[in-house]
Amino acid sequence: MSSHSSLYNIVPGALEEGLEVFVVIFDRDWALWSQYPGLLARIHPIRIRRPKDSMAILRAFNAIEQELVIVPHGSFVRYLSGESLALLKHPIFGGVKILQYEADRNKNVGLLAAAGITTPRIFDNPDAVDCPVIVKLHGAEGGKGYFIAVNRDDLWEKGKGKQIDFIQEYISGVSIYAHYFSSPIRDRIELLGFDRRLESNANSQYLVSFEEPSFTVVGNIPIVVRESLVPEYYQMGQKFVEQTGLVGPFCIETICSSEPKIYAFEFSGRIVAGTSVWAPSGNAYTHLLWNEPMYMGKRIAREIKDAFTTNQLAKITVDSP
Ligand code: ATP
């Protein structure tokens, strides 16, 4: 399905690995995809009018006759609801269940905590707030409309008239998004890099802001983390896979505080847009693991290819938790 991750990451990776590629492309994205006629000529584009029409998306996927694996990403999860996913006739890379954790913040952060990963505190009751908090609104995507309250009174004041979904301890520090790949075929977990999001005026060039910070994502930048943090990030990924049985790409979204201490506030059980910062050449981490240009889209394609050729497709399309 058309999205930032598929155009610049998943599809180029699949083509590099010699896979046959079908892409459901929404009309609104067609002009952008048409900028790359060389890429369009190598895939099977399936045009769909509206992303909101989940039945049309389902029909398009189900009409494909070939044996295939669907690679999910952020837009895929947004436009195909839980019920629609169950009607897909083709298997999903990494399984379906883990994707359903995106809709429920409590379940999402709960799974991280269950794996023994440090997470910020959550407040069910606004009156229990005793520290600065970040308030996440119902249905917000990409940090839109969030606000920070320095204490309980500030929370009541700023929350007036808003449908507050989730109140979480605000961690002061640097946001770091860790990219992992869990490979059942090679029986290992790979740490493939880090990025951080550029979030509107929360990361504006001015130190003094006259507005409420906005976390609306406008882009991503690559990070190389300090060496002493790498083992900790690696163990975090390991613990999470041990707990969930997760297969394929995933991202643990963290804030690193001044101590430094790592707090994980969310995960995505699929490829994230931030991994595109490393396409098509890879980075220091992927180089040591692969000794060839490697990035998330290509890594996914490599696993699919290996699973197909060794008749182990069931291993990469299992349902996690
Ligand atoms: P998406 O679904 O696209 O990941 P979202 O709407 O779920 O976005 P979050 O990823 O939860 O939003 O948060 C958006 C941003 O808010 C983060 O990138 C981070 O900068 C900031 N943030 C989130 N939680 C915390 C926290 N507990 N402490 C400090 N900052 C936070």
Boltz pocket constraint, residues with backbone or C-beta under 6 A from the ligand:
constraints:
  - pocket:
      binder: B
      contacts: [[A, 120], [A, 134], [A, 136], [A, 140], [A, 141], [A, 142], [A, 143], [A, 144], [A, 146], [A, 168], [A, 169], [A, 170], [A, 171], [A, 172], [A, 175], [A, 197], [A, 199], [A, 215], [A, 253], [A, 255], [A, 265], [A, 266]]
      max_distance: 6.0
